Amino acid sequence: MTTPHPSSTAPEPDSVVASTTPDASAILEAVHLRKEFSLGRHIFDPPRAVHAVEDVSLELHPGRVTALVGESGSGKTTVARMLAQLYLPSGGEIRYRGEPVKGSSAAAVKAYRRHVQIVFQDPFSSLNPVHGVRYHLTRPLRIYGHARSNEDVEAALASLLERVSLTPTEHFLDKFPHQLSGGQRQRIAIARALAAQPSVLLADEPVSMLDVSIRLGILNLLAKLKEEDRLAILYITHDIASARYFADETLVMYAGQLVEGGPSDHVIQQPAHPYTQLLIGAAPDPERITGNGGTRDGKVVAKGEPPSLLTPPTGCRFHTRCPHVMDICRQRFPARTELGGGHFTHCFLYGDNGAATPARAAGTDSEILV
């Protein structure tokens, strides 16, 4: 049985958000986000920067999970950290309930993080090893005014632990992170995020550091919390198979660029962009036969490595590995092309904002596998 949330009558300080929004509207939006990390330079050298995220837009909706998929270094975590106000964007805008998120004062950031919480990839490093579970959960309750008296705190602690399936609760409250398993630590990290009573949860690869046997339990827990609290969840992952299981919508990133997106079943069953096909081909498949001299089952194999983000290639950054590359791919990034049913891609094989291309008409859209 789930204990109700502790109530609070404390006003929110210096709030930067509105109070309500219909479920049909996006609760959190990223609009043309861009992030560059400046590097140190010598006096005679030109300035250098890592171009980590380039023109990424997405929307998060109450009661829905959006997966952001891509290999390591694609910019997924950087997007999540900008949405969590851990990184300031180099360009673009973040909107909460339709209003731009502005202000860098401590009060404004605190008010924003009351609504937008993040769960990190490594539950051990995200918990302070010198403090116990009680401290980690009590602190956000006190900071955001959700529990004032000792009785309120104890009731809230029991509720939080029950919600993340750590029972009996008294067995966990006085334990330290090193006394917990990886799955239990991640449940504590999720409970800490829930203590703020957020409306948006940013889950940065929440199961990648856990044993395979317990990953499903964490995803099922997040799915339950999504339904109970109408949470909008951004699920960061490199595992496109788990995205299909867990997410309503899947967005695919490559080298800082968003290349495809749409309903998860559409994106995974009918991948359009060559890089999405590459990711799906990388998933283990016992029926796939290998060893065909550069092909698998007669399919094209993509080769090469992701480009350096210090000096990223112009145009579509996947063109250095794409077997369907055209001259225009090297010149500029393709506009968004709608494929129907909410499915879209940024690829000249499918046109440029609706305009057909000779390559697509010629039927060169072969499958790419790893």
Backbone torsions as a table, in degrees:
resi	resn	phi	psi	omega
1	MET	NA	136.2	-178.8
2	THR	-94.6	128.1	178.3
3	THR	-78.9	138.1	-179.7
4	PRO	-59.6	157.1	176.6
5	HIS	-60.9	144.2	171.1
6	PRO	-65.3	140.6	-177.7
7	SER	-85.8	161.4	178.5
8	SER	-147.8	138.4	176.5
9	THR	-111.8	5.2	-177.2
10	ALA	-75.1	134.7	176.3
11	PRO	-71.0	154.0	178.3
12	GLU	-84.8	131.1	-177.1
13	PRO	-77.1	134.3	168.8
14	ASP	49.4	46.8	-173.6
15	SER	-64.9	142.7	-179.8
16	VAL	-110.7	11.1	-172.5
17	VAL	-129.8	162.9	173.8
18	ALA	-82.2	177.9	-171.2
19	SER	-95.1	-35.9	-174.9
20	THR	-137.9	160.3	174.7
21	THR	-158.0	143.1	176.4
22	PRO	-69.4	150.8	-177.5
23	ASP	-60.8	-24.0	-178.3
24	ALA	-71.2	-19.8	-176.4
25	SER	-91.1	150.7	175.2
26	ALA	-68.1	133.3	179.6
27	ILE	-89.2	-31.7	178.1
28	LEU	-136.9	130.9	-178.1
29	GLU	-128.5	141.2	167.8
30	ALA	-111.1	125.7	-174.9
31	VAL	-120.7	106.9	177.1
32	HIS	53.2	46.4	-179.2
33	LEU	-68.3	142.4	177.3
34	ARG	-141.4	141.0	178.8
35	LYS	-141.3	126.5	174.3
36	GLU	-123.9	136.5	177.0
37	PHE	-105.9	112.3	-179.3
38	SER	-71.7	141.1	178.8
39	LEU	-108.5	158.3	176.8
40	GLY	-63.5	153.9	-177.1
41	ARG	-140.2	151.8	170.6
42	HIS	-84.7	163.9	-170.6
43	ILE	-61.8	-30.7	-177.1
44	PHE	-101.3	-1.2	-178.8
45	ASP	-90.1	149.2	174.6
46	PRO	-70.1	154.4	178.2
47	PRO	-63.1	144.6	179.5
48	ARG	-125.1	151.2	179.2
49	ALA	-152.7	149.9	172.4
50	VAL	-88.5	119.1	-179.2
51	HIS	-88.3	81.4	-168.6
52	ALA	-77.6	-38.9	-178.2
53	VAL	-134.8	132.9	-176.4
54	GLU	-129.6	105.8	170.4
55	ASP	56.1	62.4	179.3
56	VAL	-106.2	128.0	175.9
57	SER	-125.3	137.8	177.4
58	LEU	-156.9	164.4	178.9
59	GLU	-132.3	141.6	174.8
60	LEU	-116.2	133.4	-175.2
61	HIS	-118.9	146.6	178.4
62	PRO	-58.1	136.5	177.6
63	GLY	74.3	14.8	-179.2
64	ARG	-132.9	150.8	177.7
65	VAL	-110.1	127.2	174.5
66	THR	-112.1	122.1	179.1
67	ALA	-95.0	136.3	174.3
68	LEU	-113.4	111.0	-168.9
69	VAL	-113.5	144.2	175.5
70	GLY	169.9	164.6	179.6
71	GLU	-74.3	170.8	179.2
72	SER	-58.4	135.5	-179.6
73	GLY	87.8	5.8	-177.9
74	SER	-81.7	-11.3	178.3
75	GLY	104.6	6.2	-177.0
76	LYS	-61.7	-51.6	-178.1
77	THR	-65.2	-34.9	178.2
78	THR	-61.9	-40.6	176.3
79	VAL	-61.3	-46.1	-179.4
80	ALA	-62.4	-39.8	-178.4
81	ARG	-71.4	-29.9	172.7
82	MET	-68.7	-41.3	178.5
83	LEU	-65.7	-27.8	178.3
84	ALA	-86.7	1.5	-178.5
85	GLN	65.0	27.1	172.5
86	LEU	-88.4	-30.6	171.4
87	TYR	-117.9	141.3	172.2
88	LEU	-87.8	131.5	179.5
89	PRO	-63.2	146.2	172.2
90	SER	-79.2	-20.4	178.4
91	GLY	-164.7	166.2	-179.0
92	GLY	88.1	-169.6	-172.3
93	GLU	-146.8	146.8	172.5
94	ILE	-113.1	132.8	179.8
95	ARG	-123.3	133.7	174.1
96	TYR	-114.5	121.1	-176.3
97	ARG	52.6	40.3	175.6
98	GLY	84.3	-8.3	-177.3
99	GLU	-104.4	134.4	177.7
100	PRO	-59.7	138.3	176.9
101	VAL	-85.6	114.1	-177.1
102	LYS	-129.5	163.5	176.5
103	GLY	92.4	132.3	179.7
104	SER	-115.5	12.1	178.1
105	SER	-68.5	157.0	-179.3
106	ALA	-59.9	-38.7	-179.3
107	ALA	-67.1	-40.0	-179.9
108	ALA	-68.0	-42.2	178.2
109	VAL	-65.1	-40.6	178.1
110	LYS	-61.6	-43.7	179.5
111	ALA	-63.8	-39.2	179.4
112	TYR	-66.7	-44.6	-177.2
113	ARG	-72.4	-14.0	170.0
114	ARG	-61.7	-29.8	-177.2
115	HIS	-102.4	-22.8	-175.6
116	VAL	-125.6	111.8	-178.7
117	GLN	-117.6	155.7	-177.8
118	ILE	-125.3	141.6	172.5
119	VAL	-112.5	122.5	-172.7
120	PHE	-84.9	167.0	-175.5
121	GLN	-67.5	-46.9	-175.2
122	ASP	-100.3	106.9	-176.1
123	PRO	-69.0	-22.4	-179.4
124	PHE	-75.0	-45.4	-179.2
125	SER	-74.4	-19.2	-179.4
126	SER	-85.9	-7.4	176.7
127	LEU	-110.0	138.9	-179.8
128	ASN	-73.0	118.7	-174.2
129	PRO	-68.1	-17.2	-178.4
130	VAL	-91.4	-1.7	179.1
131	HIS	-119.7	149.8	-179.3
132	GLY	-89.1	-178.4	-178.2
133	VAL	-61.3	-40.8	-178.3
134	ARG	-57.6	-43.7	-179.9
135	TYR	-64.2	-45.6	-176.1
136	HIS	-62.0	-34.6	-177.9
137	LEU	-89.1	-30.4	-179.1
138	THR	-71.4	-35.6	-174.3
139	ARG	-58.5	-51.7	178.2
140	PRO	-65.5	-30.6	176.8
141	LEU	-62.3	-41.1	179.0
142	ARG	-72.7	-43.8	-176.2
143	ILE	-60.1	-42.9	-174.9
144	TYR	-97.0	7.9	172.5
145	GLY	71.1	25.0	-179.2
146	HIS	-86.8	-9.4	176.4
147	ALA	-154.0	128.9	-176.2
148	ARG	-112.9	-53.6	-179.9
149	SER	-79.3	163.7	178.0
150	ASN	-62.5	-35.2	178.2
151	GLU	-65.1	-42.2	177.5
152	ASP	-62.8	-40.6	-179.6
153	VAL	-62.8	-47.3	-178.5
154	GLU	-62.8	-40.1	178.5
155	ALA	-66.3	-40.2	179.8
156	ALA	-67.3	-39.6	178.5
157	LEU	-61.8	-44.7	178.6
158	ALA	-62.7	-40.9	179.3
159	SER	-62.8	-45.3	-178.1
160	LEU	-62.7	-44.3	-178.7
161	LEU	-67.7	-36.4	176.6
162	GLU	-65.3	-38.0	-177.4
163	ARG	-66.7	-29.0	179.0
164	VAL	-100.9	15.8	173.1
165	SER	62.7	41.3	172.2
166	LEU	-112.0	90.3	-177.7
167	THR	-132.6	153.9	-6.4
168	PRO	-66.2	139.6	-170.2
169	THR	-62.1	-32.4	-177.3
170	GLU	-67.1	-17.3	179.0
171	HIS	-77.8	-14.3	-174.3
172	PHE	-112.9	-22.4	-170.9
173	LEU	-60.8	-35.0	-174.9
174	ASP	-104.1	14.1	178.0
175	LYS	-88.5	156.6	176.5
176	PHE	-101.9	159.8	-177.2
177	PRO	-52.0	-38.9	-177.1
178	HIS	-69.6	-13.6	178.8
179	GLN	-91.2	1.6	-178.4
180	LEU	-111.7	154.7	173.7
181	SER	-76.0	169.1	179.6
182	GLY	-59.5	-42.8	179.2
183	GLY	-66.0	-38.8	177.8
184	GLN	-66.6	-38.6	177.9
185	ARG	-62.9	-40.8	179.6
186	GLN	-67.3	-34.3	176.1
187	ARG	-65.8	-36.6	175.6
188	ILE	-65.2	-41.1	178.2
189	ALA	-62.5	-38.7	177.6
190	ILE	-67.6	-42.2	178.5
191	ALA	-62.4	-38.5	177.9
192	ARG	-62.0	-40.9	176.8
193	ALA	-64.9	-40.1	-179.3
194	LEU	-67.9	-24.5	-178.4
195	ALA	-60.3	-27.2	177.4
196	ALA	-78.7	-8.4	-176.2
197	GLN	55.4	58.6	-176.8
198	PRO	-79.0	168.3	171.7
199	SER	-107.9	-11.8	178.1
200	VAL	-130.9	133.2	177.0
201	LEU	-122.9	122.6	177.6
202	LEU	-100.6	109.7	-176.2
203	ALA	-104.3	103.2	-175.3
204	ASP	-90.2	93.7	-178.1
205	GLU	47.1	59.7	-171.9
206	PRO	-69.7	-12.6	-177.9
207	VAL	-118.9	-1.6	-173.5
208	SER	-69.2	-24.6	179.9
209	MET	-93.4	5.8	-175.0
210	LEU	-106.3	159.1	175.0
211	ASP	-60.8	146.3	-178.7
212	VAL	-57.6	-34.7	-175.1
213	SER	-66.1	-20.8	-177.0
214	ILE	-113.0	1.1	-179.0
215	ARG	-64.5	-41.8	-177.7
216	LEU	-62.0	-36.6	179.1
217	GLY	-62.7	-39.0	178.9
218	ILE	-68.2	-42.1	179.0
219	LEU	-65.0	-39.8	177.4
220	ASN	-65.0	-35.5	176.7
221	LEU	-63.6	-46.4	179.0
222	LEU	-62.8	-37.9	178.4
223	ALA	-64.4	-39.5	178.3
224	LYS	-65.3	-44.6	179.7
225	LEU	-64.4	-35.6	177.5
226	LYS	-59.6	-43.5	-179.3
227	GLU	-71.1	-41.4	-176.7
228	GLU	-67.3	-41.1	-173.4
229	ASP	-106.9	1.9	-175.1
230	ARG	54.3	42.9	-179.5
231	LEU	-71.5	143.0	166.3
232	ALA	-94.4	120.9	-174.0
233	ILE	-117.0	130.2	168.4
234	LEU	-102.1	116.5	-175.7
235	TYR	-105.8	107.6	178.9
236	ILE	-87.4	129.7	-179.3
237	THR	-159.6	156.0	170.0
238	HIS	-103.5	-2.1	-177.0
239	ASP	-99.8	99.1	-175.9
240	ILE	-68.5	-23.7	177.7
241	ALA	-66.9	-41.5	178.1
242	SER	-69.3	-29.0	176.5
243	ALA	-62.8	-40.6	178.8
244	ARG	-64.9	-37.9	-179.3
245	TYR	-70.1	-39.4	-166.1
246	PHE	-103.4	-31.6	-167.4
247	ALA	-100.9	146.3	173.4
248	ASP	-78.2	-36.6	-178.4
249	GLU	-129.9	143.9	178.5
250	THR	-124.9	130.2	174.7
251	LEU	-116.1	138.6	-175.5
252	VAL	-114.5	127.8	178.7
253	MET	-114.4	144.1	173.4
254	TYR	-138.3	122.2	175.3
255	ALA	49.5	41.8	176.1
256	GLY	89.4	-6.0	-178.9
257	GLN	-111.0	140.8	174.7
258	LEU	-84.2	119.2	-172.0
259	VAL	-109.8	-19.3	-178.8
260	GLU	-162.7	155.3	177.5
261	GLY	-169.6	165.7	178.9
262	GLY	149.0	-172.6	176.3
263	PRO	-54.7	140.0	-172.4
264	SER	-56.9	-43.5	-179.5
265	ASP	-62.3	-39.9	179.2
266	HIS	-64.6	-47.5	-175.2
267	VAL	-64.8	-38.4	-173.6
268	ILE	-87.5	-34.2	179.3
269	GLN	-84.0	-28.0	-179.6
270	GLN	-131.6	63.4	-178.2
271	PRO	-64.4	134.7	-177.6
272	ALA	-100.0	-51.1	-175.9
273	HIS	-72.4	140.2	178.7
274	PRO	-55.3	-33.5	179.7
275	TYR	-69.7	-37.8	175.9
276	THR	-62.3	-40.3	176.0
277	GLN	-62.5	-35.7	177.3
278	LEU	-63.8	-44.4	179.4
279	LEU	-63.1	-43.4	-179.3
280	ILE	-67.5	-37.1	177.4
281	GLY	-66.3	-24.1	179.9
282	ALA	-77.7	-16.8	178.7
283	ALA	-66.9	138.1	-179.0
284	PRO	-57.4	133.7	179.7
285	ASP	-142.6	105.1	-177.2
286	PRO	-64.8	-17.4	-178.8
287	GLU	-86.8	-10.1	-178.1
288	ARG	-83.7	131.6	-178.5
289	ILE	-99.4	133.2	-178.8
290	THR	-111.8	178.5	175.3
291	GLY	85.3	41.8	-178.2
292	ASN	-112.0	34.5	173.5
293	GLY	61.4	52.2	178.3
294	GLY	99.0	-6.0	175.4
295	THR	-130.5	165.0	174.5
296	ARG	-131.2	120.4	-177.6
297	ASP	53.0	33.2	178.7
298	GLY	78.4	7.6	-178.4
299	LYS	-94.7	157.5	179.8
300	VAL	-73.3	138.8	178.4
301	VAL	-106.8	125.4	176.2
302	ALA	-79.0	138.5	-178.5
303	LYS	-125.3	171.2	178.3
304	GLY	96.5	179.0	-177.4
305	GLU	-119.6	157.4	175.5
306	PRO	-59.1	148.8	-177.1
307	PRO	-73.5	160.7	173.7
308	SER	-71.6	133.5	178.6
309	LEU	-84.8	-2.0	170.0
310	LEU	-73.0	-39.2	177.1
311	THR	-132.7	70.5	-176.2
312	PRO	-67.1	149.0	177.4
313	PRO	-66.9	153.8	177.2
314	THR	-73.9	164.7	177.7
315	GLY	70.5	-143.1	175.9
316	CYS	-74.5	123.2	-175.3
317	ARG	-71.8	-11.1	176.8
318	PHE	-84.2	-5.7	-172.9
319	HIS	-65.0	-21.3	179.7
320	THR	-71.7	-14.5	-179.5
321	ARG	-120.5	-9.8	-171.1
322	CYS	-80.5	128.5	178.0
323	PRO	-73.1	-11.4	-179.2
324	HIS	-103.9	17.0	-172.8
325	VAL	-59.3	138.3	175.4
326	MET	-121.6	165.9	-178.5
327	ASP	-58.1	-38.1	-176.9
328	ILE	-66.6	-25.9	179.2
329	CYS	-63.9	-29.6	-179.3
330	ARG	-82.8	-16.4	-173.0
331	GLN	-91.3	-40.6	-177.8
332	ARG	-156.3	161.1	179.3
333	PHE	-80.6	132.6	-176.8
334	PRO	-68.0	147.7	175.5
335	ALA	-70.6	165.3	179.9
336	ARG	-69.9	130.3	177.9
337	THR	-116.7	123.0	179.8
338	GLU	-79.9	131.9	-178.8
339	LEU	-106.8	-1.6	179.4
340	GLY	101.9	144.8	178.1
341	GLY	68.2	23.8	-178.0
342	GLY	84.9	-1.7	-179.7
343	HIS	-85.9	131.6	-179.5
344	PHE	-140.1	164.1	175.3
345	THR	-149.9	160.1	171.1
346	HIS	-114.1	88.6	-176.7
347	CYS	-157.1	132.7	-179.1
348	PHE	-70.8	-14.4	174.8
349	LEU	-63.4	-24.9	-177.7
350	TYR	-108.7	11.7	-179.9
351	GLY	105.7	-175.4	178.8
352	ASP	-133.1	90.9	-175.9
353	ASN	62.7	43.2	175.3
354	GLY	100.0	-13.6	179.7
355	ALA	-85.3	125.7	-178.4
356	ALA	-67.8	153.2	177.8
357	THR	-121.6	151.4	179.1
358	PRO	-58.1	-36.6	-177.3
359	ALA	-62.9	-41.1	179.5
360	ARG	-68.6	-42.2	-179.1
361	ALA	-65.2	-28.1	-178.5
362	ALA	-79.1	-5.5	175.0
363	GLY	79.3	37.3	-177.9
364	THR	-91.8	11.4	-176.2
365	ASP	-82.1	67.6	177.6
366	SER	-84.3	159.3	-176.9
367	GLU	-77.1	145.0	177.9
368	ILE	-112.0	131.5	176.8
369	LEU	-125.3	161.1	176.2
370	VAL	-79.0	NA	NA
